[in-house]
């Protein structure tokens, strides 16, 4: 098992913005406290949900420093803005971020499969091996075919896991449970499998995954964290109880794009605004109304560990 990242619930942290598009660093600090008080086990900073693609390098530095300072060593941090469709460009970015990545608390980078160019499986393998040689930190692979346009197969992931100890695990967001089972069967014990798909997380964790890197945990860190821990402990009755309220919530979080959906929920709960940067826009009024109803349902039911 990886000593760097714990079992349980990690959160793909949002980056709050003001209505005019400026970063809301006070809101960011508040979000960090919210998820920490909710009991998350680690934080992914500037993953997809953190919108690094629409922020400048200097803004990304500011987010990473702010989260680092607010966390103050309480949980491990994963640096997320390391996807890219140019291998050399990504290596150059690692060099530019060297000072930030050296901050104590950042234990890993997360790197997604190259997008847009749709590389072959051999291309994916060579890309990540080049990254392994360049990265100052261990690497959490990120397979998210809905965004990258190509799936990193279980065979390729296993090949990487066995090729270098620099790869500590994978955030598997294909939503394909059979692929997840192949990873759990074939990857070495030192390589950690985390679900990157909230709707199927419980199923993958009960099959042997170490936990979840979650979007919905931004709003409900305690509830979703309790689900993941119950699943890890084999308490399926409790895991199902905590998972059930989200079955109808998950689709609504993505119908108008992520993180527009989760930010609409966070605004309703009073944690931050729903502002996103173009080309993202806030959720439609129909989606907002549906989310309002689901959030109110959670409040009325008084689910233990709600907030």
Secondary structure, DSSP 8 states (H G I E B T S, - for coil): --SSS-SEEEEE----B-TTS-B-HHHHHHHHHHHHHTT-SEEEESSGGGTGGGS-HHHHHHHHHHHHHHHTTSSEEEE-----S-HHHHHHHHHHTHHHHTSTTEEEEEEE---SS---HHHHHHHHHHHHHH-SSEEEEEE-HHHHSS---HHHHHHHHHH-TTEEEEEE-S--HHHHHHHHHHS-TTSEEEE--GGGHHHHHHTT--EEEESGGGT-HHHHHHHHHHHHTT-HHHHHHHHHTTHHHHHHHHTT-TTHHHHHHHHHHTSS-----TT-----HHHHHHHHHHHHHHHHHT-TT--
